Amino acid sequence: MGSDSAVIAGFHEAHPLRQRQGFTIFFTGLSGSGKSTIANALVIKLRESDTRQVTFLDGDIVRQKLSNELGFSKEHRDLNVLRIGCLASEITRNGGIAICAAIAPYADARRSVRELIAPLGCFVEVYVATPIEICEGRDQKGLYAKARAGLIKGFTGIDDPYEVPINPELNIDTTGLAPNLAVRQILTTLEKLGLIR
């Protein structure tokens, strides 16, 4: 009987229940879509209700701290996204929860991040599908206006493409949707996936 208990304990250590495994939530969408706002609110909620370590990887901060040598070519944008994915994969591997928020405009880079993380734990892509008109209206830095005036080149959604996710785990349009309601949608999805109780 004792040896059976040891075998079962060893199995659970090697293959923890889904509620104890690490996972990554990857927010993608246009600048001003609400990614970081929702992600921050989700981090607070998960830290209150879950024992796993929750880490927020904000695309802008990762770019400033770890990718400040990069420009805004497709190659450099993809590299920044892959760096975020690499950090998230280590958090996931070690049983933590990685919350990522990045524009991540190109499907191939997002696919690469999914493929990196999926063997280690669940990857949940959340497409923040807020229309560009709403994003522009929220833009306090005036980046969209500068891009439309030609003062900024290669701005996602204006003169550089955003490749819409084909099959994300969740679509959220934040037009008229409070962050707490968006978080509730995400938590419901996580419950359905068996990642939280």
C-alpha positions in Angstrom: 0.0 0.0 0.0 2.8 2.4 0.9 4.6 1.8 -2.4 1.3 2.5 -4.3 1.1 5.9 -2.5 4.6 6.7 -3.4 3.9 5.9 -7.1 0.8 8.0 -7.1 2.7 10.9 -5.4 5.5 10.6 -7.9 3.0 10.6 -10.8 1.3 13.8 -9.5 4.6 15.4 -9.1 5.6 14.6 -12.7 2.0 15.3 -14.0 0.3 17.9 -11.7 -3.4 18.4 -11.9 -4.3 21.1 -14.3 -5.3 23.5 -11.5 -1.7 23.2 -10.3 0.1 23.4 -13.7 1.6 26.6 -15.0 -0.1 28.3 -17.9 0.2 31.4 -20.0 -2.4 34.0 -21.0 -1.3 35.9 -24.0 -3.2 39.2 -24.8 -2.8 40.5 -28.3 -4.5 43.5 -30.0 -3.9 47.0 -31.3 -2.3 49.7 -29.3 -5.1 51.2 -27.1 -7.3 48.1 -27.3 -7.2 47.6 -23.5 -4.7 44.7 -23.3 -2.7 46.0 -20.4 -5.7 47.3 -18.5 -7.4 44.0 -18.5 -4.2 42.1 -17.9 -3.4 44.2 -14.8 -6.9 43.6 -13.4 -6.6 39.9 -14.1 -3.2 39.8 -12.3 -4.8 41.3 -9.2 -7.8 38.8 -9.3 -5.5 35.8 -9.8 -3.2 36.8 -7.0 -6.2 37.1 -4.7 -7.6 33.7 -5.6 -4.7 31.4 -6.7 -1.6 30.1 -4.9 0.6 30.0 -8.0 3.0 32.8 -8.7 1.5 35.3 -11.2 3.9 37.4 -13.3 2.8 40.2 -15.7 5.0 40.6 -18.8 4.0 43.9 -20.5 5.2 44.2 -24.0 6.2 47.8 -23.7 8.2 47.1 -20.5 9.9 44.0 -21.9 10.9 46.1 -24.9 12.3 48.9 -22.7 14.2 46.6 -20.3 15.2 43.6 -22.5 14.8 44.6 -26.1 15.8 48.3 -26.2 18.3 47.6 -28.9 15.5 46.5 -31.3 13.7 48.7 -33.9 10.3 48.1 -35.3 11.0 46.0 -38.4 9.0 42.8 -38.6 12.1 40.8 -37.6 12.6 42.9 -34.5 9.0 42.9 -33.5 8.9 39.1 -33.8 12.1 38.9 -31.7 10.5 41.0 -29.0 7.5 38.7 -28.9 9.6 35.6 -28.8 11.6 37.0 -25.9 8.3 37.5 -24.1 7.3 34.0 -25.0 10.6 32.6 -23.7 10.1 34.3 -20.3 6.5 33.1 -20.2 7.6 29.5 -21.0 10.0 29.5 -18.1 7.3 30.8 -15.7 4.9 28.1 -17.1 7.5 25.4 -16.8 8.0 26.2 -13.1 4.3 26.1 -12.3 3.6 29.8 -12.4 1.0 31.9 -14.3 2.4 34.2 -17.0 0.2 37.1 -18.1 1.5 38.6 -21.3 0.2 41.8 -23.1 1.8 42.7 -26.4 0.5 44.0 -29.7 2.2 40.9 -31.3 0.9 41.9 -34.8 2.2 38.8 -36.7 0.5 35.4 -36.6 3.7 33.5 -37.2 5.4 34.9 -34.0 2.3 34.2 -31.9 2.2 30.7 -33.3 5.9 30.2 -32.3 5.1 31.4 -28.8 2.2 28.9 -28.6 4.4 26.1 -29.8 7.1 27.0 -27.3 4.7 27.0 -24.3 2.1 24.3 -25.2 4.4 21.4 -24.2 4.9 23.0 -20.8 1.4 24.0 -19.9 -1.7 25.6 -21.3 -1.5 28.6 -23.7 -4.5 30.8 -23.7 -4.6 33.4 -26.5 -6.9 36.4 -25.8 -7.6 38.6 -28.8 -8.6 42.1 -27.6 -10.6 42.9 -30.7 -11.4 46.5 -30.0 -12.0 48.4 -33.3 -9.3 50.8 -34.4 -11.6 53.8 -34.1 -12.0 53.2 -30.4 -8.3 52.6 -29.9 -7.6 55.9 -31.6 -10.1 57.7 -29.4 -8.3 56.4 -26.3 -4.8 57.4 -27.6 -3.6 60.0 -25.1 -0.1 60.1 -26.6 -1.4 61.0 -30.0 0.5 58.1 -31.7 -2.3 57.2 -34.1 -2.6 60.9 -35.2 1.2 61.1 -35.7 1.1 57.8 -37.7 -1.7 59.1 -39.9 0.2 62.3 -40.5 3.2 60.3 -41.6 5.3 61.4 -38.6 5.6 57.8 -37.3 6.4 55.0 -39.9 5.4 51.4 -39.6 2.7 51.9 -37.0 0.5 48.8 -36.5 -3.0 49.3 -37.8 -2.1 52.3 -39.9 0.8 51.5 -42.3 1.9 48.2 -40.9 -0.5 45.2 -40.7 -2.1 43.6 -37.7 -2.8 39.9 -38.5 -6.1 39.1 -36.7 -5.9 35.8 -34.7 -7.8 33.1 -36.5 -8.8 30.8 -33.6 -7.9 32.4 -30.2 -9.3 30.9 -27.0 -11.2 34.1 -26.4 -12.2 37.3 -28.3 -12.9 40.4 -26.2 -14.1 43.8 -27.6 -13.6 46.4 -24.9 -15.9 48.9 -26.5 -18.3 49.8 -23.6 -17.0 46.8 -21.6 -15.6 47.5 -18.1 -12.3 45.8 -17.3 -13.9 43.8 -14.4 -16.4 42.3 -16.9 -13.7 41.4 -19.3 -11.8 39.7 -16.5 -14.9 37.7 -15.6 -15.1 36.4 -19.2 -11.4 35.3 -18.9 -11.9 33.6 -15.6 -14.9 31.7 -16.9 -12.8 30.5 -19.9 -10.0 29.5 -17.4 -12.6 27.5 -15.4 -13.9 25.8 -18.5 -10.3 24.8 -19.4 -9.8 23.4 -15.9 -7.0 25.8 -15.1 -8.7 27.4 -12.1 -11.5 26.4 -9.8 
